[in-house]
Amino acid sequence: ARRPAPGGRLYCRAMPAKHTVVLDARAMERTVKRMADEIVELNAGTEGLILVGIQRRGVQLADRLVRAIREAEGVEVPRGALDITLYRDDLQTVGPRPVVGPTALPANVDGKRVVIVDDVLYTGRTVRAALDELADFGRPARIGLAVLIDRGGRELSIHADVVGRKLEVPAGSRVDVLVSELDARDAVVLAASDAGHGGAEGA
């Protein structure tokens, strides 16, 4: 926006940047490796461990955590996926949503140590929906939560056991997690809510 300055000249008011890169590809890779180490430590090893990603980007992050654990521990941890669309408690409010991917879990989760993986933890409603769906498949011995980004703003009393990065997000902004499998690059971006984006923010 332009305003007349003293003396009749015009000046341009600086506009806030639309995007701020919080984690680039290399920083994101280091963060995932650290999270993998914390998951193994939290569960006293890999025996009986299962990682379950929430569709969509939680699945890609779970794949990377599985790979990081394999490289560090020499063990292939089973990986599952959850599509929580129909389990959300706000489904009537937000209207129908498309199915974003299949739910696929290892044959038996009873007595296992399951770690749910998501990209962004926000209100907590996505995680609660994942817990409700997971309960339909069995009774794990323990359920943990690992998120790449915790942006606060909780509406439910849910916390993550493993967090890649905590962010304070200004009003009118959102967090986009981009993964190369879906978005052609890896990054975590803080963006204005009206800016175009590829990675949908979690809840």
Phi, psi and chi 1 to 4 in degrees:
 res  aa     phi    psi   chi1   chi2   chi3   chi4
   1 ALA       -  140.3      -      -      -      -
   2 ARG  -108.0  139.2  -66.8 -172.5  174.4 -175.7
   3 ARG  -132.1  147.9  -70.9 -176.1  177.9  179.1
   4 PRO   -68.9  129.6   23.0  -32.1      -      -
   5 ALA   -91.4  164.9      -      -      -      -
   6 PRO   -51.7  134.9  -26.9   34.7      -      -
   7 GLY    91.5    3.3      -      -      -      -
   8 GLY    86.0   -1.7      -      -      -      -
   9 ARG   -77.7  161.1  -68.7  173.9  -61.6  173.3
  10 LEU  -105.6  145.3  -64.1  176.5      -      -
  11 TYR  -134.4  158.0   71.8   89.2      -      -
  12 CYS  -105.5  126.7  -64.6      -      -      -
  13 ARG   -72.4  133.9  178.3 -173.2  -60.7  170.6
  14 ALA   -67.3  131.3      -      -      -      -
  15 MET   -97.4  143.6  -60.6  -60.5  -68.7      -
  16 PRO   -64.3  146.6   22.2  -32.2      -      -
  17 ALA   -63.8  141.1      -      -      -      -
  18 LYS   -72.6  -34.1  -73.4  -71.8 -173.8 -179.9
  19 HIS  -133.6  141.1  -61.4   85.3      -      -
  20 THR  -129.0  122.0  -59.1      -      -      -
  21 VAL   -77.9  118.3  175.8      -      -      -
  22 VAL   -88.6  -44.6  177.5      -      -      -
  23 LEU  -131.4  126.8  -63.5  175.7      -      -
  24 ASP   -87.7 -174.8   60.8   15.0      -      -
  25 ALA   -60.2  -44.1      -      -      -      -
  26 ARG   -68.9  -41.2  -67.2 -173.8   65.6 -177.5
  27 ALA   -65.9  -36.5      -      -      -      -
  28 MET   -65.3  -41.1 -167.3  165.1  157.6      -
  29 GLU   -63.0  -44.0 -178.6 -179.5    7.2      -
  30 ARG   -62.9  -38.8  -70.3 -166.7  -61.8  -92.0
  31 THR   -65.0  -43.0  -59.9      -      -      -
  32 VAL   -63.3  -40.3  168.1      -      -      -
  33 LYS   -63.3  -41.2  -72.3 -178.9  178.4  179.0
  34 ARG   -64.8  -41.3  173.6  175.6   56.1   77.8
  35 MET   -60.9  -40.9  -69.4  173.9   64.4      -
  36 ALA   -60.2  -44.0      -      -      -      -
  37 ASP   -61.7  -40.9  -69.1  -20.1      -      -
  38 GLU   -68.0  -36.9  -69.2 -178.2   15.5      -
  39 ILE   -62.4  -45.4  -71.5  171.2      -      -
  40 VAL   -63.5  -44.0  172.1      -      -      -
  41 GLU   -64.4  -43.1 -177.3  176.3   -3.2      -
  42 LEU   -62.0  -32.4 -177.6   65.7      -      -
  43 ASN  -101.4   12.9  -71.2  -82.3      -      -
  44 ALA    53.9   40.8      -      -      -      -
  45 GLY   118.7 -164.7      -      -      -      -
  46 THR  -113.7   -3.6   59.4      -      -      -
  47 GLU   -64.5  126.3 -175.2  175.8   -4.9      -
  48 GLY    73.7   12.1      -      -      -      -
  49 LEU   -89.2  136.2 -178.5   63.2      -      -
  50 ILE  -134.5  132.4  -60.8  173.4      -      -
  51 LEU  -102.4  133.5  -58.3 -171.1      -      -
  52 VAL  -127.7  112.8  177.7      -      -      -
  53 GLY   -88.6  142.7      -      -      -      -
  54 ILE   -87.4  127.0  -63.2  177.2      -      -
  55 GLN   -60.1  135.9  -63.3  -79.9   12.0      -
  56 ARG  -101.5  -55.7  -57.7  173.2   67.7 -170.2
  57 ARG   -70.7  -16.3  -71.3  163.0 -179.7   79.4
  58 GLY   -64.3  -30.3      -      -      -      -
  59 VAL   -68.0  -45.7  172.1      -      -      -
  60 GLN   -64.7  -38.1  -74.0   72.0   38.0      -
  61 LEU   -66.6  -38.5  -68.7  172.1      -      -
  62 ALA   -62.5  -40.1      -      -      -      -
  63 ASP   -59.2  -41.7  -75.9  -22.9      -      -
  64 ARG   -69.6  -36.9  -63.0  176.2 -172.2 -154.2
  65 LEU   -64.9  -41.4  -70.9  166.6      -      -
  66 VAL   -59.6  -43.4  166.7      -      -      -
  67 ARG   -65.4  -41.1 -175.4  164.6   61.2 -115.3
  68 ALA   -65.9  -38.6      -      -      -      -
  69 ILE   -66.7  -40.3  -68.3  172.8      -      -
  70 ARG   -61.4  -42.0 -179.8  175.9   65.2 -117.3
  71 GLU   -68.2  -33.5  -68.4  172.6   -5.3      -
  72 ALA   -86.7  -35.6      -      -      -      -
  73 GLU  -112.3  -13.5  -57.0  -70.3  -34.3      -
  74 GLY    71.0   25.2      -      -      -      -
  75 VAL  -128.2  138.5  174.8      -      -      -
  76 GLU   -94.7  106.9 -171.6   74.0   21.1      -
  77 VAL   -82.8  132.1  173.8      -      -      -
  78 PRO   -61.1  146.0  -20.8   31.6      -      -
  79 ARG  -127.1  133.3 -165.7  -85.9  -74.2  164.5
  80 GLY  -119.7  177.5      -      -      -      -
  81 ALA  -141.7  144.5      -      -      -      -
  82 LEU  -125.5  131.0  -69.1  174.4      -      -
  83 ASP  -104.8  107.0  174.4   10.1      -      -
  84 ILE   -93.1   10.1   52.8   85.8      -      -
  85 THR   -49.6  -50.7  -55.2      -      -      -
  86 LEU   -80.6   -2.7  -61.4  179.5      -      -
  87 TYR  -101.7   -2.6  -74.4   79.2      -      -
  88 ARG   -68.6  138.7  -69.0 -171.9   62.8   97.0
  89 ASP   -80.0   -7.9   62.3   -1.7      -      -
  90 ASP  -108.9   21.9   57.2   -2.6      -      -
  91 LEU   -61.1  -39.6 -173.9   61.6      -      -
  92 GLN   -67.2  -31.7  -62.4  -59.2  -40.3      -
  93 THR   -73.7  -45.6  -57.6      -      -      -
  94 VAL   -87.3  -11.0  -60.1      -      -      -
  95 GLY    86.6  172.9      -      -      -      -
  96 PRO   -63.1  141.6   22.9  -32.8      -      -
  97 ARG  -121.2  150.2  -65.7 -173.2  177.0 -169.1
  98 PRO   -69.9  150.3   25.4  -34.0      -      -
  99 VAL   -68.8  124.3  175.3      -      -      -
 100 VAL   -97.9   -6.5  -64.8      -      -      -
 101 GLY   168.4  163.2      -      -      -      -
 102 PRO   -76.2  153.9   29.7  -35.6      -      -
 103 THR   -90.8  125.3  -71.8      -      -      -
 104 ALA  -145.2  117.6      -      -      -      -
 105 LEU  -121.3  154.4  -67.3  176.2      -      -
 106 PRO   -54.3  154.9  -25.9   34.6      -      -
 107 ALA   -50.4  -36.0      -      -      -      -
 108 ASN  -143.8  121.3 -174.9    9.2      -      -
 109 VAL  -104.3   -2.2  -62.0      -      -      -
 110 ASP   -59.1  129.1  -71.1  -22.7      -      -
 111 GLY    74.2    3.2      -      -      -      -
 112 LYS   -90.5  165.1  -55.4  -64.4 -174.9 -178.6
 113 ARG  -101.8  105.9  -72.0  172.7  -69.2  171.3
 114 VAL  -101.1  131.8  174.8      -      -      -
 115 VAL  -114.8  115.2  176.7      -      -      -
 116 ILE   -78.5  135.7  -65.0  172.1      -      -
 117 VAL  -120.0  129.8 -179.9      -      -      -
 118 ASP  -139.7  165.0 -155.9    7.3      -      -
 119 ASP   -81.4  -50.6   55.0   -8.4      -      -
 120 VAL  -129.4  129.6  179.9      -      -      -
 121 LEU   -99.2  123.3  176.8   57.4      -      -
 122 TYR  -129.0  -96.9 -174.6   14.3      -      -
 123 THR   -73.8  -26.7   64.3      -      -      -
 124 GLY    99.2   -7.4      -      -      -      -
 125 ARG   -71.2  -33.9  -65.8 -174.6 -178.3  -81.5
 126 THR   -63.5  -43.0  -66.9      -      -      -
 127 VAL   -66.4  -41.3  175.8      -      -      -
 128 ARG   -61.7  -40.0 -175.8  167.6   77.7  172.5
 129 ALA   -62.0  -39.1      -      -      -      -
 130 ALA   -64.6  -39.6      -      -      -      -
 131 LEU   -63.6  -41.2  -68.6  169.6      -      -
 132 ASP   -63.7  -42.5  -70.7  -16.3      -      -
 133 GLU   -68.5  -41.6 -177.2  173.8    8.5      -
 134 LEU   -60.4  -35.2 -168.4   59.0      -      -
 135 ALA   -62.8  -23.8      -      -      -      -
 136 ASP   -74.8  -11.2  -72.5  -15.4      -      -
 137 PHE  -107.0   -4.0  -71.9   88.0      -      -
 138 GLY   147.8 -170.4      -      -      -      -
 139 ARG  -126.7   91.5 -172.7  168.3 -178.8  172.8
 140 PRO   -64.2  155.9  -19.3   32.0      -      -
 141 ALA   -70.3  -32.9      -      -      -      -
 142 ARG  -153.7  142.7 -175.8 -175.4 -172.4  -79.8
 143 ILE  -123.5  124.3  -60.0  175.3      -      -
 144 GLY  -115.6  172.6      -      -      -      -
 145 LEU  -134.3  129.5  174.3   62.6      -      -
 146 ALA  -124.1  127.2      -      -      -      -
 147 VAL  -130.0  144.5  -62.6      -      -      -
 148 LEU   -70.3  -42.5 -177.3   64.1      -      -
 149 ILE  -129.4  130.5  -59.3  -65.8      -      -
 150 ASP  -110.3  111.8 -178.2  -10.2      -      -
 151 ARG  -103.2    8.7   59.6  152.2  -66.4  170.5
 152 GLY    71.3 -165.2      -      -      -      -
 153 GLY    78.9   29.5      -      -      -      -
 154 ARG   -66.4  136.5 -141.8   76.9   76.8 -121.1
 155 GLU  -103.1  -19.4  -64.8  175.9    2.4      -
 156 LEU  -122.2  154.6  -57.4  176.1      -      -
 157 SER   -80.8   76.6 -177.0      -      -      -
 158 ILE  -129.6  134.7  -72.3  174.9      -      -
 159 HIS  -130.9  157.4   75.7  -81.6      -      -
 160 ALA   -94.7  142.2      -      -      -      -
 161 ASP   -79.8  -33.2  -57.6  -77.9      -      -
 162 VAL  -129.8  124.4  175.0      -      -      -
 163 VAL  -125.8  129.5  176.5      -      -      -
 164 GLY   -73.4  -46.5      -      -      -      -
 165 ARG  -156.2  134.0  180.0   83.6  173.0  -95.0
 166 LYS   -96.5  137.0  -69.9 -173.1  177.1 -177.9
 167 LEU  -128.6  142.4  -71.0 -179.2      -      -
 168 GLU   -96.1  118.3  -68.0 -173.8    6.9      -
 169 VAL  -106.3  120.0  179.5      -      -      -
 170 PRO   -62.9  155.0  -17.3   29.6      -      -
 171 ALA   -57.9  140.2      -      -      -      -
 172 GLY    82.5    9.6      -      -      -      -
 173 SER  -122.9  165.8  -60.4      -      -      -
 174 ARG  -143.2  168.5   65.0  164.0 -166.1  -83.6
 175 VAL  -111.4  125.8 -179.7      -      -      -
 176 ASP  -110.1  125.3  -67.5  -21.0      -      -
 177 VAL  -101.8  121.4  172.4      -      -      -
 178 LEU  -108.5  134.0  -51.6  177.7      -      -
 179 VAL  -124.6  142.6  -66.6      -      -      -
 180 SER   -61.3  -30.7   58.0      -      -      -
 181 GLU   -63.4  -29.6  -62.0   91.1  -27.6      -
 182 LEU  -114.7  -27.8  -58.7  174.7      -      -
 183 ASP  -120.1    2.7  -51.6  -59.7      -      -
 184 ALA    72.1    2.2      -      -      -      -
 185 ARG  -161.0  161.2   68.5  179.3  178.0  123.0
 186 ASP  -105.3  128.0  -70.0  -21.9      -      -
 187 ALA  -172.9  158.3      -      -      -      -
 188 VAL  -118.1  125.6  175.7      -      -      -
 189 VAL  -126.1  134.1  177.7      -      -      -
 190 LEU   -94.2  120.6 -173.5   61.9      -      -
 191 ALA  -132.2  154.2      -      -      -      -
 192 ALA   -65.5  144.5      -      -      -      -
 193 SER   -61.1  -24.3  -67.1      -      -      -
 194 ASP   -94.6    3.7   60.8  -13.2      -      -
 195 ALA   -81.6  144.1      -      -      -      -
 196 GLY   -64.8  146.0      -      -      -      -
 197 HIS  -153.8  164.7   66.3  -69.0      -      -
 198 GLY  -103.7  -41.6      -      -      -      -
 199 GLY   -95.3  120.0      -      -      -      -
 200 ALA   -73.6  139.9      -      -      -      -
 201 GLU   -72.9  143.1 -178.0  175.2   64.9      -
 202 GLY   -75.3  176.8      -      -      -      -
 203 ALA  -135.4      -      -      -      -      -
